[in-house]
Every structure is written in C-alpha cells, then in structure tokens.
Amino acid sequence: MNNNQIEIAQAALCEWLTGREEMDGKPPAKLQFAFAIRDEQFENRIFFAFKFKKTVLGKWLIGIAGGYPDEESTDCSVVFSGFDDFPSKQDDAVELAFRMAGFMMQFSAREQMQSRFKQNLEYIGSTELDAEKISQQFVKTESRFFLTIGTADIPSGRIVVADPLCYMSGDHVIAPVLEKEIPKGSYPVEISIYRDGYIGVRMCTARLKIKETAAVRYELATPIPETAAFKAKDGVMSGFPVDAGMMCFIDADGAKAYEQFILNWHKENPDKNHYDDYFAAFFAESEKELPQYQREGGDFIEWTNPDNGERMVMAASGLGDGFYQCFWGYDESGEICELIVPMVDPDIFEE
C-alpha cells in the first residue's frame, strides 16, 4: 500500500468536503483512512475509503478518493461522498465504497466523453486543417483503418457535397455546389475509420481522390454563392448541414437528377420513407460485405441512379448531425489532388 497515495487522497477528500454545502464551508472535524479497494471493473484502479465527521461529536460518514491507475501514480482523479453513515460492518462498508467508486467512474467517463464530443465539434467547425494530421488518419493502426468505398462520377466537373437523405430531396434542398471545378471524370472515394470501445466504429474523413499525389496543404472549399447553405451581409458560409447522419459526393447535375429520382419515388410510394424503404437495403448489403468496417445497418454505399447511370457515394457523417466543412487538398506542385470532409478527429478519442 502506497502511503503517499493515501496522503494525497486524504488531502483531496478534505478539500472537496470543505467546499460542500453540507459542511457549511468547514473542513471535517475528523478524517481517517479506513481501507483500500481495487477491482477489474474499475480498470484495476486504486481507491481509498475514509471515515469522517462533520463535528467532533457527529456520526462517522464515508467518503472515497483515488482512482490511481497504478501503485506509483499521484493522480487522484476521483473524490466523492454521498454523506452516508459509515457502516458498522466491514463487508457493508466495502460494498458501499465499491458502489461509490463505480458511480464516480461512470460519471467521470461521461464527463470525459462530453468534453471530447465538444472538442470534436470545434474540430469539424474549423476552417483550417493540418495536412499531416489528416494523412495520419489514412495510416493503419490497431484502431484506425481506411478503404475505398466507391466511385463518384463527376461528368460536369462540378461537385456537390451535402446530406443526401435530408437536404437533397423535398422542398428544403441545401446542396452547395463548390466554386472550383475538377477535370470531368470518375473518382474513387476513400474513408478513414476509427474504432474504440467508447464511440464504436466511426467514419473520420471522407476523401474524393482526384490525383494520386499526396496533399501537403488544405484550403477551404467555398460554394457558388447562390447555392450556399447560408448567406449573410458579409458573404456566404462554406460547409453544409447534416440532419440525417449522412454526407455524399455527387456531381452537381447528378444532384438534380437525384432529387428528381427521389421525388418520383415518393409519388410511386406516397406512404413510405426513402431511407427505411429504399436505401436501407443498400446499406445493409454494404454492412454484410464489410462488417468489420461499419456499424450495424451499414455506414457507406456507392449508389447508381437508375435514371442516368451515374454513381454517387454516401457515408455516415462521423458522430452524426451537425455542420461540416469540406476542403481542397493541394499537392507539392500546387495542383488540386483531393477533396475531403473531416468528420471525426481520432486523436481526441485516443487521448
């Protein structure tokens, strides 16, 4: 047992208690170490249970502090008391300490995850990108993967990046056409993927590869003003909204053909939903073919419009709905080599 860890935990608990309303701003009249607990359900972290009194003649109450990952650590990350009576039986006291530690571990994990989701929102809202950071997403590790998920036909040379399920059908079309054009042709779409025990499998960056060269810098991809998602007095906003957890790369004229396909489909299927009753089957088949890279139900497809024979690629938008940016990637010769949509920064979740 590490006495230094006990002293740090005791000091942390004393400070925490002093700031509680139940203590009226006063430190505990008495505070004593009781026992240590450690269990696999807490990632084998070490916690110390203490008994304390609010007043000299008061009842003994129980509190815990610790969360040390090993015997040498001095990081007391968890401090808590519910101001419960310290049980008279040792087994009952240990059981209560375990419940308190379990509660705080879950609470701490939720707080950390909320913080990381917030950081990721800032990441997808950024208008500047580090080329090296993006390239590392396309390097395979134990938690990172990447693959080509389809081909997008761009016969007009003009590209739309948008939410295909919500904002490219019906009366509320928001499908920004990017200002810069690329050579007419068909281009592979790649996706970087991150997987861990907290957020599961997530699509990180979708990439339309225009040339085989590597991007050394990125530049925000601005839309043609009249097609921008939002307009203001000082200009237009780049990026696109997502409300159905999906993004796509599609030709600008192909986007209009897609919209017409969806309108016609709804005329023929007035009481049905174009995702649940049409696209879901394509995603399910994709998951069946590549289950190790997707969540249940599927995360990406290459879809061919039966009306014009053109292909588009859809992919799940990282952590879900939000407002995403897209960027042109330039190679060493200064030529556009790719178009990307950053959706999840895996570095945030690997910390």
N, C-alpha and C positions, 0 to 999 in steps of 0.2 A: 504494500500500500504506500502510495507517494504522499508523504506529509505535506509537501509543498502544494500539491494539488488540493488537499483538504483545506489548507490555509487560504488559498486563493478562492475556493468555492465558498468558504465561510464568510470571507470579506465581501464577496459578490452578493451573497444572500442578505447579509446585514444591510448593505447599501440599498438593495432592492426593497427590502421590508421598510426601511426608513422612509422611502418615498411613497409608501402606500397609504391610502386614506384610512384604512383600518388601524394604522399605527399612529394616527394623528401627528405625523411628521416626526415621530420619535424612533430611535433605534430600539431593538428588542432589549428588554431588561436582562434576559439571559439567552444565550445561544450556544448549543453544544453539538458536537459531532455525534451521530448515532451509529450509522453503518454505511457500507458501500453496496451498490448494486451494479451488475453488468450482465447484459444478455444479448444474444444474437439479434433479437427483434429490434434492438436499438443500434444496429450496425456494430455491436460489441463495444459501444461507448461506455465510459465510466461515469456514474453519478454517485453523489454523496447525499445521504439523508441527514437532516439536522432536526433537533428539537429546540424550540424557542418559547419564551414567554413574553407577552406584551408588557406585563407588570411583574414585579417581584413575586407577588402572591397569586398571580394568574395561573391559568392552566397551561400545561405543555401542549404546544401545537407543532405541526410537522411542516417542513419545507425541504426542497431539494435544490441542488446546484451541481453543475458539472457539464456533462456531455463531452468529456475529454475523449479524443479518438484513440489515445494510447497512454501508456504509463508515463511518458516523458512530456506530453503536451501541457501547455499552461493556458490553453484557450478554453475558458469557462463560458460556453456558449448558451447554456440553458440555466435559468433561475426561475423558481416558481414556488408559490404556496397558495393553497386554497383556504388557509387558516382553519384546517380541520384539526380536531383533537389528535394528539399523538396516541395511537392505540396502545393499550396496556400489554397486549400480546405481541411478541416479536413477529410472528408469522403475519399477523394482520397489518403491522407497521410496514413490513416488507412488501406485502401485496399492494398497499396504498401507495407506497413510493413508486412501485412499478407502474401503477395506473397514471400517476402524475407525470412520470418520465415519458410514458407512451403518448400522453396528451400533448406534452410540450414538443416532442419530436415531430408529431403530425402538424402541430401549429407552426413550428419553425419551417418545416418543408413547404407548407402552404405559403408562408411569407416569402420564402426564397423564390418560389415559383412565380408568385405575383410580381416580384421585383424583376425577375428575368423576362416575364412577358412584357413588362413596361419597357425594359431595355430593348426588346425586340421591336416594339412599336416605334421607338426612336430610330432604330436601325432602318426599318423599311420607309421611314419618313425622311431619311437623309437624302440630300441632293448631291452628295459626293461619295465616291467609293475608292477603296484601296484595291488596286488590281491584284496584289499579292494575296490579300485576304480572300478574294473570290477564287483565285487559282487553287488555293488550298482546299476549297470545297470539292474540287474535282481530283483529289488525290485519295485513293482508297486507304482506309484505316479500319480498325475494328468497329467503329461506329459510323463511318462515312462511306458512301457508295455513290456511283454515278453511272448512268447508262443513257443510250439514245432511245427515246420513247416514241419516235415517229418522224415523219417528214411533212413539212408545211409547203404547199405550193403557193408561190408568190408571183403569178403571171403578170401583174401590173407593176411590180416593183415597189408598191406602196403597202405598208403594213399597218394592221390594227392589232393592238394588244388590249384586251378587255375581258370582262366577265361574260362568258358566252351563255350562261344559263339565266341570268337576270337582266343584264344590260345590253343584250343584242337581240332582244325579241320583245314584242309588245309595243306599248306606247312610250316607254321611257328608255329609249335607246341612248346609251352613253358609250360610244365606241370611238375613242380618239384615233385619228389617222396620223401617223408620225410624219413630220415635215420632211425628213431626209428619205430619199429613195435608194433602193439597192438594185443591183442587176436582176432582171427578170429571171426567175428560175425556181428550183425546188431545193429546200434546205433542211438538213437534219436538225431536230430539236433534242437537246440533251437536258438532263435534270440531275442536280446533285441532291443526295438524300442523306438524312441524318436519322439515326435510330438510337434511343436510350430508354431506360425504364420509366422515365417520368413523362415524356411527351410522346413516346411511341415512335412510329415512323412518320417523318415529315419531309415534304418536298422543300428544299432550301433555295436553290437558284435555278430558274428555267433559262435555257440558253439556245437561241437560234444561231447556228454556226453558218456564217456567210463565207468565210475563208478558213483554211486550215491553220493559219497563223495564230499566234497567241496574243491576247490583249495585254498591252502594257499600261494603258490608261483608259478610264471611262468618262463619258460625257453624257449628261442628262439628255434623254430623248424627248424633245419638245413636240407637241402636236400641232397640226394645222389649226390655226386659231378658231375657225368656225366649227371644228369638231371637238374642241377641248371639253373636258368634263366640267370645268367651272371657269367662269370668266369674271374678271374684276376690272376696275377702272385703270389699274396699272399693268394690265396684261392678262394672260391666261395661265391657268395652273397645269403643270405637267402631271402625268400619272393617270390612274384610273381607279374607280371604286369597285369593290367586290362585295357582293351581298349574298352570294350563293356558294362561297367557298371554292371558287374555280376561276382560273385565268386561261387565256388561249393566245396563240399566234395564228393570225389568219390574214389573207390578202384583203386589201381594202374593198375591192369589188366583190370578193368572195364573202365578205361580211354582209353585204347587201343581199347576196344570194342566200346566205344562211338565214338571215332574218325572214326572207320570203318563204323559205322552206318551213321554218317554224310556224309562221302564220298559216300556211296551207295545212300543215299537220294539225293544228288546233281546229281548223274548220272541219277536218275529217274526224277529229277526236275531241269534240267540244267539252266533254266531261273528264278529260284526262290531263295529266301533268307531263310536260315534255321531258322532265328528268326521270321521274319514277316509272313512267310508262313507255319510255323510249330509250334514253341514253343510259339508264342504269344497267341495262343488259350488256351494253358495250363495256362499261366499266367493270362489271362482274366478270366478263370474259378476260379482260386485261389482268385482273387480280388472279384469275385461275392460271394464267400463263406465267405470271411473275409474282407469286405470292410473297416472296421474301423481300420485295421492294415496296410493298403497298400495304395500306390498311384494309380492313375488311370492307368489301364493296368496291375496291379499286380506287386509284388515285390519278391515273392518266390514261389517255387514249389517243390514237390517231383516227380521225373520223373523216370519211369521204362523203361529200354532199352528193346524193344520188342525182340531183338535178343538173350539176355541171361537172361532176367527176373530180372536183378539186379537194385536196386534203387540207385539213387543219389539225392542230394538236391542242388538246386540253389537258390541264394539270391542276391538281389541288393546290390552293393558294396558301402554302405554308401552315400558319396557325389559324387560318380561317378568314373571316371577313375583315375588311379594312380598306385602306387606301394605299396602293402600291405604285412605285416608280419603275420606269424602265430606262436603261442606259445603253448607249452605243459603245462598243469596245473597239479601240484603235490599236493596230499593231505597230511595230517599230518603224515601218515605212509611212505611218500616218494614215493608213487606209482602214476603213471600217471592216472588221473581221467578225463581229458578232453583235447580237442584241440580247440583253439579259434583263431578267426581272428578279431582283433579290427579295426573298420572302422570309427566310429564317437564317439567323446568324448562329451556326452551331457552336461557335466559340463561347457564346453566352451560356449555353446549357452544359458545356463541358467543364466549366469552372468548378 
